[in-house]
């Protein structure tokens, strides 16, 4: 490892990386996750728990099509997401002060984000991942296996993936849809015409997209300059995740060349051997070296190899953000998924979930060289105003057919940006914005609602209301406050 050179660092001091108040709610903070998601005034998030929560955990429904996992105070909880599930919506009670819920929404959301619904997810010293002799043998031989062999082995491993009922393929936004359901219930029962909140993205962008490139081999490393040319042709700046040890040599000039062109460098695991998580003590040892490489590369972000993850262990990593958690993990070595398409905090780290299918899975598992699935995911995630997060490897774009498919994706994203439908940003920019938004407050003034906090000039006030039975969002024009919200606010306090 070369000498650490902090002169061009984009990383922030530790106090910057600390989680904002309420970003990691305890089970007693019933409304914390809801308020953090919407950044709405506390008076509007009027939730309390109804009854004692069960000792057991399981699946249940909130309405006809939202699956939850955790404890509840009514009905039954199922061991599997498939089959009959109890609907707790009928047990929600509206009173003069708000909604009494037969579950804790902050706990339910954390269960999904931390994948606590998966088998063996509660152990803190051993991670929920396969540790068989076959798996160890595979990762030992993986660098020597051609793609033609690897794809057949992985198809065998993933056999039956399309029969997994939860999370929902190809996009699962259970977290966001749960928040929307709670917002709908508030509007329906509390005699409020609309509820103000701070919009999700800067300048009122409907959604956001990030492009990330995991560099796995020396051939992929050598193709990075051409890949930057491809991205630049469509004015897309991306991040490159670099494996620090064993896979290939990493020179200081290589790292500098990426930064100098306005792209971003992040750390990709330690040596990509598939054993980062699995044993807590070994993880701590590796985390120390990973943190050293973060300083040397001036990296603010991290991604684990093959998206192996145990979020409870991420406290040992010294990064601003992580990109190791898929929204839906059906085609990943470690299945599961956070069931979310928007960023969320894991302690001091901001999680930017992987929300689109990886290029390798698309090309070699699903055998598709079209952008149809990507477009379907883009449309579904955009409908939730979420983060479109792509992993595209330079190692596979060397081949012309894959490269042509990627170019079509870039062109499609560029059209959406031209139409004002997405903000294409670097992961670091998303991290910076989400942290600023997490510290903003929505306050009422003489002239109406106003946003306070650093970066407020980029933020927009939004309103949630019902159009029939459908929840709709509307954005207030920039620099305009609406005094006609006074009565609504007064009602919420009465």
Buried (B, 14 or more C-beta within 10 A) or exposed (E): EEEEBEEEBBBBEEEEBBBBEBBBBEBEBBBBBBBBBBBBBEEBBBBBBBBEBBEEBBBBBBBEEBBBBBBBBBBEBBEEBEEEBBBBBEBBBBEEEBBBBBBBBBBBBBBBBBBBBBEEBEEEEEBBBBEEEEBBEBBEEBEEEEBEEBBEBBBEBBEEBEEBEBBBBBBBBBBBBBBBBBBBBBBBBBEBEBBBBBBBBBEBBBBBBBBBBBBBBEEBBBBBEEBBEBBBEBEBBBBBBBBBBEBBEBEEEBBBBBBEBEBBBBBBBBBBBBBBBBBBEEBEEBBEBBBBBBBBBBBBBBBBBBBBBBBBBBEBBBBBBBBBBBBBBBBBBBBBBBBBBBBBBBBBBBBBBBBBBBBBBBBBBBEBBEBEBBBBBBEBBBBBBBBBBBBBBBBBBBEEEBBEBBBBBBEBBBEBBEEEBBBBBBBBBBBBBBBBBBEBEBEBEEEBBBBEBEBBEBBBBBBBBBEEEEBEBEEBEEEEBBEEBBEBBEEBEE
